[in-house]
Amino acid sequence: MTFRKYLVLAGITVFSTAGDSLLARGMKDLGGFSLHNLSGLLLAILNPWVTAGIILLLAFFACYMSALSWADLTYVLPATSLGYVLVALVAHFGFHEVISLTRWLGIALIAAGVGSVAAGPSLTPSHQRQDSRDLSRDTVSQEVKL
Amino acid sequence: MNEIYAWAAIGLIILASTTGDVLLSYSMKRVGHVGELWKRRGALAVIGRVLATPTFALGLTAMGIAFYSLLFGLSWGNLSLVVPASASLTFVANAVAARIFLHERVGRRRWIAALLVAGGVVLMAI
């Protein structure tokens, strides 16, 4: 794992959290949808909060795809959950919101889970990749052998 | 009634996003290390190679379904129910799916992580 790879994982955390928050903010403006009002759902994209949220989620997606090209899905996924921790910490230390004991416990569980995965290998050899001859020259497969 | 819609949306989010994650992960493993490819052949080669992978389009479609299910879910249910419920269950579903379809070695370390993260997400929403 290089510094650049940690940067990509950090990008996943920050962009997905910020994007989701902006989307949620935009959806509050728009109110409820029903199955009879599908056009409203498509028009949701025109709301500026939703637009900003989608741009950030696109940045998240680029980081996510990059990470998946060199790491296992089960390695990358816990990184996305660190966003919840990030939001709570910003709320506590930035905006002085009170965080309940159960939330601190949740933060601890997520952090422990992420730490547990991060301490292990980022890529585990799969049968498919080992058998595939055209992929054997790729850097990903080389990293598996290391 | 809205509660049933919300849970239906949660179920759809879990199914669609797990399918999407597995397909996208499979596609990117076929594409190979994006950073290395970028250095050797440039950005256009990376984008071209990603778009030329058929499973990528399928994965993207599944993610699109998951995204719109989330928008539906958020309009029917509370943010504090829909997001943690779908996120935590998706972690567990993904660990199972990655093991079955991607042949990832989900060892004890990663099972524990999936359960810890899922539990943590739920606790943070209470």
Chai-1 contact restraints between the chains, C-beta under 6 A:
chainA,res_idxA,chainB,res_idxB,connection_type,confidence,min_distance_angstrom,max_distance_angstrom,comment,restraint_id
A,A24,B,L79,contact,1.0,0.0,6.0,A-B,restraint_1
A,M27,B,L74,contact,1.0,0.0,6.0,A-B,restraint_2
A,G32,B,S75,contact,1.0,0.0,6.0,A-B,restraint_3
A,F33,B,S75,contact,1.0,0.0,6.0,A-B,restraint_4
A,M65,B,M28,contact,1.0,0.0,6.0,A-B,restraint_5
A,S66,B,V34,contact,1.0,0.0,6.0,A-B,restraint_6
A,L68,B,S25,contact,1.0,0.0,6.0,A-B,restraint_7
A,L68,B,M28,contact,1.0,0.0,6.0,A-B,restraint_8
A,S69,B,M28,contact,1.0,0.0,6.0,A-B,restraint_9
A,S69,B,V31,contact,1.0,0.0,6.0,A-B,restraint_10
A,S69,B,H33,contact,1.0,0.0,6.0,A-B,restraint_11
A,S69,B,V34,contact,1.0,0.0,6.0,A-B,restraint_12
A,W70,B,H33,contact,1.0,0.0,6.0,A-B,restraint_13
A,D72,B,E104,contact,1.0,0.0,6.0,A-B,restraint_14
A,L73,B,D21,contact,1.0,0.0,6.0,A-B,restraint_15
A,L73,B,S25,contact,1.0,0.0,6.0,A-B,restraint_16
A,L73,B,A98,contact,1.0,0.0,6.0,A-B,restraint_17
A,T74,B,A95,contact,1.0,0.0,6.0,A-B,restraint_18
A,T74,B,A98,contact,1.0,0.0,6.0,A-B,restraint_19
A,T74,B,E104,contact,1.0,0.0,6.0,A-B,restraint_20
A,T74,B,V106,contact,1.0,0.0,6.0,A-B,restraint_21
A,T74,B,R110,contact,1.0,0.0,6.0,A-B,restraint_22
A,L77,B,N94,contact,1.0,0.0,6.0,A-B,restraint_23
A,P78,B,A113,contact,1.0,0.0,6.0,A-B,restraint_24
A,P78,B,V117,contact,1.0,0.0,6.0,A-B,restraint_25
A,S81,B,V117,contact,1.0,0.0,6.0,A-B,restraint_26
A,Y84,B,M124,contact,1.0,0.0,6.0,A-B,restraint_27
A,T102,B,L123,contact,1.0,0.0,6.0,A-B,restraint_28
A,T102,B,I126,contact,1.0,0.0,6.0,A-B,restraint_29
A,R103,B,M124,contact,1.0,0.0,6.0,A-B,restraint_30
A,L105,B,L123,contact,1.0,0.0,6.0,A-B,restraint_31
A,G106,B,G120,contact,1.0,0.0,6.0,A-B,restraint_32
A,G106,B,L123,contact,1.0,0.0,6.0,A-B,restraint_33
A,G106,B,M124,contact,1.0,0.0,6.0,A-B,restraint_34
A,L109,B,L116,contact,1.0,0.0,6.0,A-B,restraint_35
A,L109,B,G119,contact,1.0,0.0,6.0,A-B,restraint_36
A,L109,B,G120,contact,1.0,0.0,6.0,A-B,restraint_37
A,I110,B,V117,contact,1.0,0.0,6.0,A-B,restraint_38
A,I110,B,G120,contact,1.0,0.0,6.0,A-B,restraint_39
A,A112,B,L116,contact,1.0,0.0,6.0,A-B,restraint_40
A,G113,B,A113,contact,1.0,0.0,6.0,A-B,restraint_41
A,G113,B,L116,contact,1.0,0.0,6.0,A-B,restraint_42
A,G113,B,V117,contact,1.0,0.0,6.0,A-B,restraint_43
A,S116,B,R109,contact,1.0,0.0,6.0,A-B,restraint_44
A,S116,B,I112,contact,1.0,0.0,6.0,A-B,restraint_45
A,S116,B,A113,contact,1.0,0.0,6.0,A-B,restraint_46
A,V117,B,R110,contact,1.0,0.0,6.0,A-B,restraint_47
A,V117,B,A113,contact,1.0,0.0,6.0,A-B,restraint_48
A,G120,B,R109,contact,1.0,0.0,6.0,A-B,restraint_49
A,T124,B,E104,contact,1.0,0.0,6.0,A-B,restraint_50
A,T124,B,R105,contact,1.0,0.0,6.0,A-B,restraint_51
A,S126,B,H103,contact,1.0,0.0,6.0,A-B,restraint_52
A,H127,B,H103,contact,1.0,0.0,6.0,A-B,restraint_53
A,Q128,B,H103,contact,1.0,0.0,6.0,A-B,restraint_54
A,D138,B,G32,contact,1.0,0.0,6.0,A-B,restraint_55
A,T139,B,H33,contact,1.0,0.0,6.0,A-B,restraint_56
A,T139,B,E36,contact,1.0,0.0,6.0,A-B,restraint_57
A,V140,B,G32,contact,1.0,0.0,6.0,A-B,restraint_58
A,V140,B,H33,contact,1.0,0.0,6.0,A-B,restraint_59
